[in-house]
Amino acid sequence: MTKSSQAVATAVNSVVASAVAESVLMLHGKPASDWDSTIFQLGFDSCKAVSLTEQAERTLSQCQTALFDFLKELNYVAFQYTRNQFIAGGVDSGKTAGASEQVWDKQVNAIVKSFGYVRPKSEAKDAVRKAEAEAKRRAEFEKLSDAELENKVDALVAVGSKSAMAEATKVTAELEKRQKPILDAEQVARKATVDKIVERVRALAKSKTSDADALLTQVALLLGN
């Protein structure tokens, strides 16, 4: 403890001591003093976490202002280029391409709401060009297996240039798109299994028989509790 925190703790303990006179204050079956370090740490960690959250919120707000200043005069093509580079930066920070895209959308939505920003619209020729480029990219991806796409990502990351990282982001997004139906199916199956387990546990708990208690104990042990 720091001197200031020791002084606060001493003052609080003095008030408590006077309130309970000569009796020993008990918390959860133990003398209150046995919990001092636990309570102190909870206060320290909680306040520290709040401070970090406040700092993160200030940084996020500053990023939104900077993003607005950068985007406000860009046309559609420049806007899309900025988007791709933003997502590549997110991937470099450790997030997936999908998660980075979500952060981009959140930031853009925030400046739309806060600053009245209007997203630039694609001109007809840009829309056609984009559709053609997307069709070509999709055709190239369809020729490659998941393993080949993963190798492509590794090769692009090894190059490390901005253009390579932007392309790696697109390939990663393709992999995530392919895997999503599988992951969704696995999640549905996982939830069904969890629901069955919960239903069974509830039934055992209601029965209150010795064999039910034994099964519940086994389940708790298997789950590490």
N, C-alpha and C positions, 0 to 999 in steps of 0.2 A: 504494500500500500504506500501511496505518497503521503506526505505530512498532512496535506489538506484532507485526503480521504480518511486518514487515521483520526483526524480531529472530528470529522463528521460522524464517523462510526462511534467514537468515544462519546460524543454528545447524545447520539441516539440511544446508545447502550445505557447512558446515565438516566435518560428519561424512562426507559423500559424498567431499569432496576428500581427506580423510585415507585413505579406503578405497581410492581409485583412485590414490593417490600423485600422480605428476606426469602421468599420462595424462589425456586429455580424455574425459569421459563422453559417449557418443554415444547419442542416442535417435532412432530412425527415420531414421538417416543424417545427423542434424544434431547439433551440440553441444547438450548438455542445456540450457544457458542460453538457447538460442533458443526453448525451449518454456516458459520460466518464466511468461510472461504468460498463456499458454493454460491451463496447469495451475492457476495462481492463480485465474483467472476461473472455471474449472470448480468449484473448491472453494468460491468465493464464491457462485456461482449455486446450487449444490447445497444448501449449508447454508441459504441464504436461502429456497429452495423448501421445505425441511423445516420451517423456522420458520413460514412462511405456512400450510403444511398443518396444523401443530399448532394454530395460532391458529384456523383454520377449523373444526377438529374441536372445539375448546373452545366456539366460538360455536354450532355445531350442537347440542352437548350442552346448552348453556344454553337454546336454543330448544325443545328437546325437553322440558326441565323446565317451562318456561313454558307450553308447549302442554298438557302434562298438567294443570297447575294450572288452566288455563282450561277444559279439556274435562271434567274428572272429575265435575262435577255437572250437566252438560247433558243434556237429553232428546234424542230422535232428531231432532226438527225443528230445535232449536238447534244440534245437532251438524252437520246438513246445511248450515245457514246458515253456520256457521263454516267448513266445508269450502269452500263457494263463494267466500267472501271471501278465504280463504287462497290459493286458486287465482288469484283476481283480482290479489292482491298479487304472486304469482309472475309473472303475465303482465306486470305493471307493471315488474318487475325485469329483463325482457328475455327470459324463457323463453316457450315456447309453452304453450298451455293444457294440452296432453297432458303436456309435461315437468313443468309445475307440479303436475299431478295426481299424477304419479309421486313427486314430492318429498313431497306430502301423505301418500300411502300409506306411504312410507318412514318418515316421522316418526311417524305413528300406530302403525305396526308396532313401531317402536323403543320407544314408551312402553308398548305392550302387553307387550313382553318385559321392559322394565326396571322398570316400575311396577305391572304386573299390571292395567293399564287394561282395562276391558271396554266395547266399543263398545255404545252404546244401540241397541236393536232397534226397528224400525218397528212401531207398532201397526197393527192391521188397517185402521182408518180412514185412517191416514196413508199406508199402502201404496196404498190405493184412490185417495186424493187425488193421490198422486205419479204413479201410473200414468195417471190422467186428464189431469193437467197435461202429462206427457210425450207422450201421444198428441196432445194439442192442439198442443203445440210442434212435434212432428214434422210434423203436417199443415200447419202454417204454413210450415215450412221447405221442404217439398216443392213448394210453390207458387213458390218463388224459385230463380233460377238461381245459379250460383256467383258471378257478377259482382254480382248483387243482394245476396247475402249479404256479399260483401266490402265493398260500399258501406255496408251496414248496420253492419258492424263499425267502419268509419271514422267514421260518424255518431255511434255510441255512444261511441267513444273521444274524439271532439271534445267531447261533453257532459261526460265526465270524472267524473261522480258515481259513488258506490259502486254504486248499483243499475244504472247504465248500464254500468259496467265488468264487473259480474257477468253482465249479459246479453251483453255483447261476448264474454266468455269462453265462454258457451254456443254462440254463433253460430260462433266460431272452432273450437270442438270439432266442430261439425257439418261445417265445411269440411274439417277434417283427416280426419274419418271418410269423407267423400266421396272425398277424394284418396288415401286409403290403398291401395285396390285398384290404382290406377294406379301409385302409387309402388312397391308390392310387385312388380307386373309388371315395371316398369322395372328394379328391383333384380335380379330373376331373370334378365332379359335381359342386364343388365350383368355379372352373375357368369358367365353362360355365355360371354360374349365374353372375359372375363378368363381363364377356364379354357382356352379355345381358344388364346389368345395364349401363356399359360404353357406349354401342351403343345407348341406350335410352337417356342418358344424353347428348350425342353429338347431337342427333336429336333435343332435346328440346332447346339446346343452339343455334342451327342454326336457329330455327323457330323465335326466338326473339319476341314471343307473350307474352301478360300479363299472360295468363293461364300457359304458359310454364315456365315463371319466377316464378310463384307461386309454381309450382311443384318442380322446382329446389331448391327453398328456403326450401320446406318441406323435400327434400332429405338431404340438408345440415344440417338441424336441427336434423333429425334422425341419421345422422352420427356424430353428436356432433360438427359440425363446425358452 
